[in-house]
Amino acid sequence: MNVVKMTVAAVFAASFALNAENLLKADSFSKENGWNVFINKPVAEIGATVKFDGGKAVINLPATTENKQHFIQVYAPLELVQGKSYKMTFTADSTKEGNIHISYLLSKAPYTSYANGNVKLAVGSKDYEITLTPKADSKGGYDSPRSIRFMTGALAESTITLSKVVIEEVPAK
């Protein structure tokens, strides 16, 4: 009996995984796929760059102690349902260990954050996963337009290459 239950559960999980839909336009980074870049002016002036190359976002961060997470952002428009959970997976190849910040937020002033978390990158190429559950702000607001953002500005003196980004709804239990 246990074997049958486990087999049915495995088949269901496999069929869901095959039918899961990436809520982004594509799993690669490019302007054509809706990805944009924000670099704070003082950080850009000392050499910070982000380029889209072969479906990857290549982020070069200068040597400075004044970098803050939000100073360098790679972002795309995305509308998620408040209260549902979403799994975000991506590959990062980093020359330095450290945290990046993932934020789902309002894409206009006051840039209210609806879900966020930190991901600790290791040196080298590795796959990462984070679960986000958007919530209303303290006043009950959940305005649009919204976007998903990789905030990488705090990881100075490094190069981070992002690829294979997928965001899927987590099925309700």
C-alpha positions in Angstrom: 0.0 0.0 0.0 2.8 2.4 0.9 4.6 1.7 -2.4 1.4 2.5 -4.4 0.9 5.8 -2.5 4.5 6.8 -3.0 4.3 5.9 -6.7 1.2 8.0 -7.3 2.7 10.9 -5.4 5.9 10.7 -7.5 3.9 10.6 -10.7 1.8 13.6 -9.6 5.0 15.5 -8.6 6.7 14.7 -11.9 3.7 15.7 -14.0 3.4 19.0 -12.1 7.1 19.7 -12.6 6.7 19.0 -16.4 3.7 21.4 -16.5 5.2 24.1 -14.4 5.2 27.4 -16.2 8.0 30.0 -16.0 6.2 33.3 -15.2 9.0 35.3 -16.8 9.1 35.8 -20.6 12.1 33.4 -20.8 14.8 32.0 -18.6 17.5 34.1 -20.2 18.5 37.7 -19.6 18.1 40.2 -22.4 16.3 43.5 -23.1 14.0 41.5 -25.5 12.9 39.3 -22.6 12.0 42.4 -20.5 15.2 42.7 -18.4 16.5 46.1 -17.4 19.4 47.5 -15.4 19.7 50.3 -12.8 23.1 51.4 -11.7 23.4 54.3 -9.2 25.3 57.2 -10.8 28.3 57.4 -8.4 28.8 53.6 -8.7 28.6 53.8 -12.5 31.1 56.6 -12.5 33.7 54.4 -10.7 33.2 51.5 -13.2 30.2 49.3 -12.3 28.7 47.7 -15.4 26.0 45.2 -16.3 25.7 43.7 -19.8 23.4 41.1 -21.3 25.5 38.6 -23.2 24.3 35.3 -24.6 21.3 35.1 -22.3 23.3 36.0 -19.2 23.5 39.1 -17.1 27.2 39.9 -16.4 27.6 42.3 -13.4 31.0 43.8 -12.7 31.2 45.6 -9.4 34.1 48.0 -8.6 36.3 48.1 -5.5 34.5 50.4 -3.1 33.2 50.2 0.4 30.3 52.5 -0.4 28.3 49.9 -2.4 24.8 49.2 -1.1 22.5 46.4 -2.3 20.2 48.7 -4.2 23.0 50.5 -6.1 23.1 47.8 -8.8 19.8 46.2 -10.0 18.9 43.8 -12.7 15.1 43.6 -13.0 12.1 42.6 -15.0 8.4 43.4 -14.9 6.4 40.7 -13.1 2.9 40.5 -11.7 2.4 37.9 -9.0 -0.7 37.2 -6.9 -0.6 38.4 -3.4 -0.5 35.6 -0.8 0.6 32.9 -3.2 4.1 31.4 -3.0 6.6 31.4 -5.9 9.8 29.4 -6.3 12.6 31.3 -8.0 15.6 29.4 -9.3 18.7 30.7 -11.0 22.3 30.0 -11.7 25.0 32.4 -10.5 28.7 32.3 -11.2 30.5 34.6 -8.7 34.1 35.5 -8.3 33.5 36.3 -4.6 31.4 34.9 -1.8 28.6 37.1 -0.4 25.0 38.0 -0.3 22.8 39.4 -3.0 19.2 40.6 -2.3 16.2 39.4 -4.3 13.2 41.8 -4.1 9.7 41.8 -5.5 8.5 45.4 -5.4 6.5 48.3 -6.7 8.2 49.6 -9.9 7.6 53.2 -9.1 7.9 55.6 -6.1 7.7 54.7 -3.3 9.2 51.3 -4.5 7.3 49.4 -1.8 8.7 45.9 -1.2 6.2 43.0 -1.2 8.5 40.1 -0.8 12.3 39.7 -0.5 15.2 37.6 0.8 18.9 37.3 0.7 20.8 34.6 -1.2 24.4 33.8 -0.2 26.5 33.2 -3.3 29.5 30.9 -3.2 32.5 31.3 -5.4 32.0 29.5 -8.8 28.9 28.5 -10.6 26.0 27.1 -8.6 22.2 26.8 -8.8 20.1 28.8 -6.2 16.5 28.7 -5.1 14.4 31.2 -3.0 10.7 31.1 -2.2 8.8 34.4 -2.3 5.3 35.0 -1.0 4.1 38.6 -1.8 2.2 40.4 0.9 0.4 43.7 1.0 2.2 46.7 2.6 1.4 47.9 6.1 -1.6 49.9 4.8 -3.0 46.9 2.8 -1.8 48.2 -0.5 -0.6 46.0 -3.4 -0.1 48.4 -6.2 1.2 47.9 -9.8 3.4 47.8 -11.8 5.7 45.4 -9.9 9.0 43.8 -10.8 11.4 41.1 -9.6 14.9 42.5 -8.8 18.4 41.1 -8.3 20.2 43.7 -6.1 23.9 43.0 -6.2 25.5 46.3 -5.2 26.9 45.1 -1.8 29.3 42.5 -3.3 32.2 44.8 -4.2 35.2 43.7 -6.2 33.4 40.9 -7.9 31.9 39.7 -11.1 28.6 37.9 -10.9 27.1 36.2 -14.0 23.3 35.3 -13.7 21.5 32.9 -15.9 18.7 30.4 -16.2 16.2 32.3 -14.1 12.8 30.7 -13.6 9.8 31.7 -11.4 7.1 29.2 -10.9 4.0 29.2 -8.7 4.3 26.8 -5.7 1.2 24.5 -5.7 -1.1 24.9 -2.7 -0.9 22.1 -0.2 
